[in-house]
Amino acid sequence: MKQHGIVRATRAQRTLAGPAVVSGVGFFHGALVSLRFRPAKPDTGVVFERIDLPDRPVVAAVIENVVPTERRTTIRRGAASVEMIEHVMSALGGLGVDNCVIEIDGGECPGRDGSSRDFVAAIEAAGIVDQERPRNTFVVSSSLTVQQDQALLAIHPGPPNRLTVAYHLDYGKGSPIPAQSCAFDVQPATFRDQIAPARTFVLETEAHALRAAGLGLRTTAADLLIFGPGGVIDNSLRFPDECARHKVLDLVGDLALLGMDVQGSVVAHRSGHQTTAALVRKMRECTLEPASASPLREDGTLDIDGIMKVLPHRYPFLLVDRVIELDPPFRVAAIKNVSVNEPFFQGHWPGLPIMPGVLIIEALAQAAGVLIATAMGRADRVALIAAIDEVKLRKPVVPGDQLRLEVEARRIKLSSAAVSGVAKVGGVVAASAKLRFIMIDPDRAARSLDPVLVDRPTRERLT
């Protein structure tokens, strides 16, 4: 297995010399929220404490707690979550603060002006001190790459004790946001002056869509950068390439979820939060010692033991035998070997064994379940089918066939997911469908009488 990175202790850990408070309105949900930075002991990392919830639950800001959320980074543990943490994490990561407890009285970090500038000012006013414990650095020894559609994100070996980031932003011809690029050696002073002030941005059409969905109702053009056909609306740029700089800001914050410094050179083209999360997960895998208990094999596949660690299904309803390709949160390919010993062939039909169409769709749903579970990186949420659309059954599946189950994510969020799936036999499409899921806790799933929530007319149509 190719070694992509090594971990070395390179400096002393750091924390705050004293507390600091930042308050403001959350951009997405509009609540007034206050967060308080507190010093923390060595090896604490960055943790958010939801002081507004019973028992003040704590959520660690690590990649394992990240859940897919559109346009922002969200962490969750149990019932507690914190949204839009990237600007706070960028301020801490850019200034080299490793250990910090953040008390927050809401579920979303304050937006302030859409940048990290106010968080940086508060942290520097509190002061930063060294601690008597070494800080680990992830040293990139060979390249890692994540690609989704036109988004590309890669990290390559770089100069000693340095993280360099180059970002190219290009939304195509006719976009109000012009193509632009920037590159930085991410050091505290450079971060404070050249990266932290860069504000988040959105197209005017996107802002209208968010408001129609009930989001961003208290956010105005004065709070961030909104681009209309003529350029920035009711605001002005701090830098000619401010949008690209803000993408670097987001990258620094999301990379901090690795829980260690990074030595390497990042090159990004049109990438976002989910792309960075996928890269950080790859980096995290490089820091873990291989173990037989780990579901993912060295070749990046899942055998039946690994599948059963991810899915709750068991005989006779486990319809995925092996995962042969896995690229969370984007796609998965799995196989189902169709044997004459399948229990459903006894009655469907005697003398003419054909795999029920509903079970082919269920096999696609289970492959999707693997993708969703690995994308979310946690076992405290279960995906249940909520709707099936555009079902097409094209070819009978009979004993001796091998189903190849190909699933691509359309959306994976904390509360729901949507995928497109195709089942093939020998390269020929046997069935296809679009599936939507709701995400619930395992206890609720265990109380469900039917693990596949398909309405009766749909089930009858599929069979």
N, C-alpha and C positions, 0 to 999 in steps of 0.2 A: 504494500500500500504506500503510495507516494506521501512523503512527509512535507506538509505545506508550511508548518510553523513550529517554532520552539518557544518555550517560556523561560525567561530569565529575570532575575531580580536586578533592577537597574538603578533604583533610587529609594529614598525613604518615603513612606506613606505620608499623606497630609490630611489635615482636617481644618475646620474653622477655629479661630482663636476665641470666638464668641458668637452669640446668636445674631440673626438678621431676619427682618420681616419684609415681605413684598405682598401687596394686596392689589386686587383689580377684578375686572369682569372677565369671565370665561368667554372666549370667542364663539364657541359652538352653542352652549346651553344658556349663556347669558346670566349666570348666577354670580353674585359678588362673593369672591373667595379670597382667603388670606392663607399664605403659607409662611412658615417660620423655619429657617435653617438653624440647626443645632449642631454643635460639635459631636463627634462620635468616636468611639474607641477604635483602635486598629483592627483591620479585617472586618469591620462592619459593612463596608460598602455604602451605597446610597439606598436609603429606604424611605418610603413615604408612609406616614402614620395618619390614618383617617380619624382625626379627633372628633369628627361629627357623628361617627357611628358607634354603636354599643361595643364596649370592650376595646375600642381604639385599635382596629386591626392594622397590621403592618404589611405593606406590599414592597418587596425588594425590587429595585430597578435593575433587573437582569433579563437577558434575552429569553430565558425560560418562562418568564411571566408575561411576555408580550403577546397580545391577542390582536388579530387583524382588524384594523379600523381605518376607514377611508380618511385620507388627508391629514392624519395625525398618528402619533404613537401612543398606544394605551397599554397599561400593565394591569394585570388582574390576579388576585389570589383569593379563592373562595368567592364570597359575595362582594368583596371590596375591590374597587378599581379606581384608577386615576388616569384621566385622559390628557392628551396634549402635553406630555412631559418633555418633549424633545428640546424645547428652548431652555428649560431649567437644566436638563442633563448636559446640554451643550455648554452652558456657562460653567458648570462644575468641571466637565471634562476639559474644556479649553483652558481653564485656569489651573488644572492639575489638582483638584480637590477629590480625594478618594473616598473619604468616610464622612457621612453626613446623614443625620436624621431630619427629615422634612415633615413637620407637622402641617397638615392641610385640612381645612374645614369644609371641603367640598370635593366633588368628583372630577374636577377639571382645574388645571393650573390657570392662573390669571394670564390673560393675553397681553396685557400692557400695550406696547406699541407694535406687537408682532415680531419683536426681535428678542435677543438675549441681553440687551444693554442694561436694563434695570436690574436684572438678576446679577449681572457682573458687578455693577456698582454696589449692590448690597453685600455681596460676598467680599469684595475688596475692602469695604468699610469695616466689616467684621474682622478681617485679617485671616491669613492662612499660616499654619504652623506645621513643622515637620513632626513626625512621630517615630518612635523607636521600633519600627517594623519595616522590612523591605517591601517595595511595590513591584509586582510582576509586570513584565512587558511581553506581549505577543510579538515575536520577531518573525516576519514573513520570510520564509526561505524559498518558496516557489509560489507561483501565481495561483490565485483563486478568482473565479469569474462567475457572475450571475447575469443571465440575460432573459428578458421578458419582452416580447414584441420588439419595439424600437428602443427599449431601455437596456443599457449595458453598464455594468458596474464590475470593476476588477481591482484587485489589490496585488501589487507586485513587490518584490524585494526592494528596499529603499536604503537611504543613507543611515548610518548608525544613530540611534537615539532620536530619530526624527519621524514624524508623520507628515507627509506631504499629500495634498488633495488638489486635484485638477478637475474642474467641472465644466462641461459643455452643455449649454441649454439651447435648444432649438425646437420651437413649436411649429415650424414650417412657414411657408410663404403665406402672407396675409394675416399673420397673428399680430395683435397689438403689442405683444412682447417680442422685441427683436432678439435674434440669435446673439448669444454672448458667451464668453468663456472667462474663467479666472483660475488662478492657481496660487496656493499658499503653502508655506512651511508653517505648520500649526504650532506656534509657540505662544505662551501666555500674552505677551505684549502685542504680537500680531493679531491674535484672536480678539483681544479687547478692543483694539483700534480699527481693525480692518474687516472683521467678520461679525462680531457680536452686534453691531448697529444695523445690520442688514435685516429688513423686515419681510415678513411673509407676504405673499401676493396671490391674487386671484383675478380671473377674468370677470368682467361685469356680468356676462351671461351665467357664469358659475355662481356668482354671488346671488343673483335672482333665484336660481334653482335651489340654493341652500335655504334661502329665506322661505321659499314656497314649501320646503320640507320642514319648516319650523326651526331651522338652525340659523345662528348668527343674527338674531333679530335685534340685538343691542349693539351690534358692531357696525360702525360707519366707515366711510371712505377716509376719515381722518385717523382711524385706528390702525390701518394697514394700507397696503398698496392694491388698489382696484384699477384694473386696466380696461378702458373702453376703446372704441374704434380710434379715438384720437390720442390715446396714451393714458397716463395716470390721471385719475379723476380726483379733484379736490385735494391734491397732495403733491409732493415733489420728491424726486429721488435723492437719496443721500450719496449714492455712487452710480455712475453710468451703468455698471454691471451688477446692480444691487440684487436682482433676482438670482443670478448665478451665485453670488456670495451667500444669499440666504440658503440656497441648496447645500453649500458647504457647511453652513451653520447646522442644518438639520443632520447632515452626515456625521459631524463631530458628536452631536448628541446621541444619535443612534449607535454609533460605534462604541460609545461609553457603556452601552448595555453589555458589552463583553466582560466588564469588571476588571479590566487591566489596561495598561497603556498599549498602544499599537505602534510598532516600528515597521513602516512600509510606505509604499506610494500608491494612493488611490486615484484611479482614473474613472470618471463617471460621465455618462451621456444619457440625459433624459431619465435618470433614475429617481426613485422616491423612497418613501418609508418602507414599504414592503420589500423592495429590492434590497435595501440595506439590511433589513432584518434577516433576509435569506442569506446574505453574505456573512453576517455575524454568526448565524447558526452554523455555517460551514466552518468558520474560525473556531467556534466553540467545540465542534467535533474534533478538531485537531488538538485540542488541549486535554481531551479525555483519554484515559487509558482504555484500550480495547478490553472488553469483558464479555464472557459468554452470555451474560444476562441481558446485554444490550440488544434490543430488537433489530437494529440495523446491522446487516452483515458487512464485511469488509468491502465487498463488491457493490455496496449501495442498494442491495435488495433486501427483502424480508421473506424468510421462510415461514412455514405454518406456525412455528412457535412464536416468532416475532409478530405475526398477524394477530394471534390470540392475545398478545400483550397489548395490542392497540384496539382491537374490536371486542365488543361484549358477546358476539354471536358464538354459538356452539352447535355441534351436531344435533339435529340434521339440517340446521339452517345457516351454517357457515359455508358460504358459496365462493370464497376466494382461497385458492391453494397456494399462490405465490405472488409476491410483488416483484416485478422484474425491472421496473424503472420508477424512481421516486424523486421528484423535484418540487418539494413544498416551497411556497404555497401555490404552485402553478399547475402541475400535472402529475398523473400517476398512470402506470400501465401494470396490469395484473393479469393472471391467468386463472381459469377455472377448468379443470379436467372433468369432462362429463362422462361418468361411468354408467354402465348398465345397472350397477348396484344402487344407483340413486333411489331413495325411497319413493319419490314422486312418480317414477316410471311404473310402479305397480298399478296405479290407477289412471295414468295419463299417457297413453291409453293402452290397455292390454292388447298385445299384438301389433301395436303401432306406437312405440315409445317416442314421444316428442317432449322436449323440455318446455314447460309452461312459459309463455312470454313474460308473465309477471315475475317469475324467478330469474329470468335473464335481466330484467330491470332491477330486481333486488340485488343481483350480483354487481351490477354497475353501482348501485347505491352503497354497497359495502366497500367497493374500491374507493368511492368518493369518501366514505367514512375514514379510510386510512389516510387519504390526502388531508382531510380537514383536521384530523387528530394530530398529525405530524406538523401541519402548518401552525396550529395553535400551541403545540408543544406541551400539552397537559392532558391529564386524564379525568379532570373534574367536570367535563362537558361531554355530552353525548349528542350525536346528530341523528334526529328522527325526520323521516320524510314528511313534508307538509304538502307538497304538490308535485305532480308529474305532468309535463307538457310536451307536446310535439312528439308523441310516441310513434315510432314506426317499426313494425316487425316485418322483416324482409326475407328471412330464410329460416326454415326449420332447423333446430338444433337437436341432434340425435346422439345416442350412445357412441362413444369413440371420438366425438368432436372435442376440440380444445378451444374454449372461448378466450379471446384476448380482449380484455376490458380496458378501454382507454378513456380517461376522464380528465377534463380540463376545467379549472376553476374559473367561474365568472365573477364570483364575489364570495369572500369569506370574512364574516364579521363575528363579533362576540355573541350576538343573538340569533344569527341566521347565516345561511350559506346557499350558494347557487352554483350548479355545475352543468356541463354538457358531457354526455357520455355516449360512446359507441362501442358495441360488442361485435367482434369479428370472428369468423371461422375461416382459417386459411386465407386471410386477407380480404375476404368478402364480408360486407356488412350484414350481420344477422339482425341487429336491433339498434335503435338509437333513441335518445330521449334527453330532455332537459329536466333536471331535478332541483327542487328547492327543499331546504331543510330548516328546522328550528333546532336551536341548541338548548338542552336542558341538563340538569344535574343528574348523576347516575341513579340516585335514590328515586327520583321521579320516573326515570326510564324503567327501573325495576318494577314499578307499580303499574306500568302500562301493560295491558293485556296483549296488545298486538305491537311488536317492535317496528312494524312498517305501517305508518299511518296513511294508508291509501283508502280513499272512499270506495264504497261498494261498486258503484257504476264503473269507476276506473278499473278496479280489480277484475270485474266481469269482462270488460272490454279487452284487457290484456290476456286473459286466459282463453 
